[in-house]
Amino acid sequence: MSQLSTRHLLGIKDLTPEDIQLILDTAANFKEVINRPIKKVPSLRDITIANVFFENSTRTRLSFELAEKRLSADVINFSSANSSVKKGETLVDTVNNILSMKVDMVVMRHSSPGAPHFLSRNVKANIVNAGDGTHEHPTQALLDSFSIREKLGDLAGKKVAIIGDILHSRVALSNIFCLQKMGAEVMVCGPITLLPKHIASLGVKVELDVKKALEWCDVANVLRIQLERQQIKYFPSLREYSLYYGINKKLLDQLDKEIVVMHPGPINRGVELSSDVADSDHSIILEQVQNGVAVRMAVLYLLAGVKG
Ligand code: CP
């Protein structure tokens, strides 16, 4: 297979296992390219891409921009914070104005779940979801799977525990879909108040005890406590969260095996993850960031090859 089954990347839910395999294999080729002295290829020379961000981002925005430039695309960046959205312009009007400048692809982050899906029905460009509210973050899940595959080999049969604020996490849902489609086993772990009520119906194991989750898994993907999305108190204090759910070196030293620790970033150091783990040999956090560029190059390159 050399083509994706879709012309947009809206969520992992819509991808086939073959699509995911193709993206990961293509990313492996691009990773080799970006480690060469000349890191640029002409693949998207005639393509213009708009990065449209209605929500804050460091990693995803920079990673997409670098991926686009490595592929020789023309790039424009839009951030809602200093735009005419502040004067009341709608999402479709904003994007159609950008598209009238002959833009071929839109990479969008938005705080509303489903915003990129809505856009894909209303504009002609290829749409890439760079995170829609608490729904999906497909390129994060793809780069997470790529990083696990690179570290441990084939994803099939691997045990991945996603630990932390599952309720508010788009990374969790995309990772669950991606890992399951590739044959991995998934567990979610966190305080009961931060686990969605029907999460077990997705076929994941549910664990409240972080020690048991760490004993079970090959990989712990630790998620950020998303205070900005929490309108009520889900646990008594950050200190108490850290005491019961924070991953620290003492916990890892109690295990009779080595596990891989991941985090999508940004990290609340000392809350969900201690610095002596984040900066240790267990951690592949910076490899995840590095792999993000190759994975996003693969996504953009493959989408550009799918005719609408
Ligand atoms: N992992 C991630 O999406 O980080 P940013 O919010 O900085 O893009």
Boltz pocket constraint, residues with backbone or C-beta under 6 A from the ligand:
constraints:
  - pocket:
      binder: B
      contacts: [[A, 56], [A, 57], [A, 58], [A, 59], [A, 60], [A, 61], [A, 130], [A, 131], [A, 137], [A, 140], [A, 264], [A, 265], [A, 266]]
      max_distance: 6.0
